[in-house]
Amino acid sequence: MSEKLKREFIELLERDREFRYTVAGYLGLSEVLKRLDKLEEGQIRLWEEVRQLRVDYNRLVKYVRAGFGDLSRALRVTFEDHSASFLEVLLEEMGYPEAKVGRKVLVHDGEAVEINLFCEDPLVVGEATVSVGSVEEAEREVDKLLKRVEIVEKKYGKRPVLVVLSVARTAPGVSERLEDLAKKHGIKLVLGKEIEEAIAL
């Protein structure tokens, strides 16, 4: 067989599937090639399904994350509201029956600072948080509250009559550290159980 004929034969094998099967049939490979082609088609379909699964999975992850975000915000708002109600009862017992506790946004150094437990008369500054999971987080929460107290003191020219940190739940061992920090800085620490008991009454 000449070189030219060989090249033409190989090109036909590469280009023409029917010709390839015919030659393969003569060589006894026709069935094997058909099965390999089917396997390749199945593999392509499988990868398409895998890609679709990945798209669906990513969509599900986004949905779940958004759901947890919404739930977290809802829990935080609910706990803040319960904490505000608890403080109003506490202030009434202290002789301030008309006191109203809510959120307040102050501008400090050009930035908005949110205080989620605030009363102007009498002056009360507080923070409510759903969870404190570590000693380090406890220290950060207290530092955040103290910075807000500082901002309020500058704005109103006096110290708050009450500084409050309200925490729904803590990890084991964390409440003791919170109690130490609260005592050191003159903060009233209110734990979730105390609020639940007060609301239940």
N, C-alpha and C positions, 0 to 999 in steps of 0.2 A: 504494500500500500504506500502510495507516494505521500510526501509530507503535506502537500496541498490538500489531498483527500482526507488525511488524518485531521488537519485543522478544521476542515468543513464538517467532518463527522462530529468532532468535539463541540463545535459551535452549535450544531443542530441539537446535540444532547442538552446543552445548556439552555437553548432558547425554546425548544419545542417539547412540551410535556408528553404529547401523544407519541412522538417519535422515541422519546426516552423510555416510555412504557413498552413500546414495541420491541425495542432492543433488549430491555430488561427481561421481557417475556421470553425472548430467545435464550437469555442467560439464566432464566428461572428466578429472577428477582422482582418480577412485576408485582406480586402480592406484597412483598416486603416494602417496596416503594410506596404503594398505595396506603399501606398501614402507617408508614412514616409520615406521609402527607396528612393523613387524618389526625395523627398524633400532634403534628405541628399546628393544625387548625384548632385542635382542642386546647393546646397550650396557649395559643393566642387568646381564645375565648376566656380561659382561666385567668390570664393576666388582666384582661378587661374587667372581669368580675372582681378581681382583687383591687384594682384601681377604684372601682365603684364602691367597694366596701370601705376603702380608705376614705373616700369622700364622705360617705355616710357616717363613718366613725368620727371624723373631724367635726361634722355637723352636730353629732350627738354630744361630743365633748363641749362644744361651744354652748349648746343648749343647757347642759348640766351646769356648766360654770355660771351661766347667766342666772339659772335657777337658784344656785347656792348664793350668788351675790344678792339676788332679790330677797331670799330668805334671811340672809345675814342683816341686810338693811332693815327688814321688817322687825326682826328680833331686837335690833339696836334701838329703833324708834319706840317700840313697845316698852322696852326696859327703861328708856329715858322718861317716857310718860309716867310709868309706875314710880320711878325715882322722884319725879317732880311732884306727884301727888303725895308721896310719903313725906317729902320736905315741907309741903304746905301744911300737913298735919302737925309735923314737928314744930314749925314756926308758930302755928296757932297755940300749941302748948307753951311756947316761949313767950306768948303775949302779943303775937302779931296775927290776929284772925283774918285780916284783909290781904295778907301777903299772897302774891301769885308768882309761881316759879315756872319759867319756860326757857326757851333758847334765846341767846343774844349773840349778835355778830358785832364786833368792834373792829375798827380800823387802827392798826398799829404798824408804824414804819411803812405805810403804804400797802400793807397786806391785811386781808380780812382774817380775823381770828374768831372762830366759833366757840362759844361757851354753851354747853348743852344743858347746864342747870344754873339759872341766873335769876336773881331777884334784886330789884333796885332799892326797894324799901320794905324791910331792912336789907342792907347790902349782903347778898349771898352769892358765892361763887362755887360751882361744883362741876364735876365731870362724872359721867355715867359710862361704864364700859361693860359689855356682855361677858367678856372672859379675860382673865389674866393667867397665862399659862406657865410663867416662870418668874423667878426672883428678879431677873434682869428686866422683864416686862413690867413688873411691879414698880421697879425704880423709875422706869421711863414714864409710867403713868403718873407717878407722884411729881416728877420733874415737870411734866406737861402741865399739871394742875398748878404748881407753884409759879410757873411762868405766866399763866393766865391770871393768877392772883396779883402778880406784879403789874401786869397791864391794867387791870381794873383799879388798883391803888393809884396809879398814875392818872388814870382818866377821871376818877371820882374824888381823889385827894383824901381818901381815908381807907382804913382797913375793913375788910368784910367782917360782919359780926359772926359769920359762919362760913367755913370752908369745908366742902364735902367731897368725898370720893365714894361713889356708889358702884359696887362690883357685883354682877349677877352670880358668877361662879369663879372659883380659883382652883388651880392644880394643887395637889397635896403639898403641904409645907409652905405654900405661898402666902396664905392668909396671915401667918405669924409674922412674916417679913412686912406685909402691908400694915399690920397693927403697930409694929415697931416704928415704921416710917411715919405713920399717922400721928403717933404719940409725939415723936420728935418734932414734927412741923406744925402741931396744933390743928390737925385735920380730923374731922369727924368721918370715920370709916363706916360705911353702911354696906353690909353684905346682903346678897339676894334673899337669903332665908329670913332676915329681919323684915324686909319689904313684904315678902309673901305672907308672913304672920300678921303684919299690920293691915294688909289689904283684906285678909280673911276675916278680920274682926268686924 
